[in-house]
Structures are given as C-alpha cells and as structure tokens.
C-alpha cells in the first residue's frame, strides 16, 4: 500500500512537470522550444510635458561635436554605460542585476520604436519604480543641451 501511495505521488509530480513544460513551450529538458519573445520598450506613453519635444532650433543632432559630447557624457558623468554598457547594448555590469534588463540602444526595435521625445523623457527622468518601471535613473543634473547631446549619441548607436 505504501508503494502504491509513493507511485501515485511520483505520477502526480511527473504529470505536473509535463503540463508545466508544455505550457511553457518546452519538452521537459528545461529549455523552451518557443521562439524568444522580442524585448519590449517599456511605457511608450510620454507625459504631456515631454510629448512632441524636439531638439532646440539650431541644435544639429547629427553634428560630430554633439555626438562626441554625448559620447563623453554617456561614458562619464551621466553614468549610462554602467547599465547600458560600453557600446549601448544593455550589457553593462550594473545592468546585469536589473529586471527588466537595460535596453539595447543599438537595436532596430528601440531606434525605430521610440521617438526623440520618449528618449529625452527617459534621459531626464529615468524610470525607477513606476508601472513597468526599471532601475534607470534620470540624468537630473544635466542641462537641456547635455540631454540633447546624449540623445544625439544614443541615436548614433543605431545598428552598431
């Protein structure tokens, strides 16, 4: 009788494992057979104060000087590389512990999926603690010009 009870428990555990694997798209080996879900860009809805924000008149986002200034900020004072990594791929040392992971700023999904107003908003305010929040802190000490320089650098990462 004891062996029957143990056998019943074992069967229940195996059935549960099989159901869980099937529901998760796996074949029981702990790996999913389902295609990886694309990473989503969090909170695309830009607050009114940032909605439609464009670079100031006379500010050229493709100018080498602005991109270089943004690069210097990204890798220095603004601390972006800490989470987004040297090349902006979301693979920085501090970012490895975050959930969700930092955005790959080089990806086509990011570059085509968000407008400049969104990036400006995120650089300025971050995204800590809100709905679908992340660990991103804002560059609150940055001037408007520095934020646009950072944004220029971020846009220059497309496809790298």
Rosetta blueprint (number, residue, H / E / L):
1 X L
2 X H
3 X H
4 X H
5 X H
6 X H
7 X H
8 X H
9 X H
10 X H
11 X H
12 X H
13 X H
14 X H
15 X H
16 X H
17 X H
18 X H
19 X H
20 X H
21 X H
22 X H
23 X H
24 X L
25 X L
26 X E
27 X L
28 X L
29 X L
30 X L
31 X L
32 X E
33 X L
34 X L
35 X L
36 X L
37 X L
38 X L
39 X L
40 X L
41 X L
42 X L
43 X L
44 X L
45 X L
46 X L
47 X L
48 X L
49 X L
50 X L
51 X L
52 X L
53 X L
54 X L
55 X L
56 X L
57 X L
58 X L
59 X L
60 X L
61 X L
62 X L
63 X L
64 X H
65 X H
66 X H
67 X H
68 X H
69 X H
70 X H
71 X H
72 X H
73 X H
74 X H
75 X H
76 X L
77 X L
78 X L
79 X L
80 X L
81 X H
82 X H
83 X H
84 X H
85 X L
86 X L
87 X L
88 X L
89 X L
90 X L
91 X L
92 X L
93 X L
94 X H
95 X H
96 X H
97 X H
98 X L
99 X L
100 X L
101 X L
102 X L
103 X L
104 X L
105 X L
106 X L
107 X L
108 X H
109 X H
110 X H
111 X H
112 X H
113 X H
114 X L
115 X L
116 X H
117 X H
118 X H
119 X H
120 X H
121 X H
122 X H
123 X H
124 X H
125 X H
126 X E
127 X L
128 X E
129 X L
130 X L
131 X L
132 X L
133 X L
134 X E
135 X L
136 X L
137 X E
138 X L
139 X L
140 X L
141 X L
142 X L
143 X L
144 X H
145 X H
146 X H
147 X H
148 X H
149 X H
150 X H
151 X H
152 X H
153 X H
154 X H
155 X H
156 X H
157 X L
158 X L
159 X L
160 X L
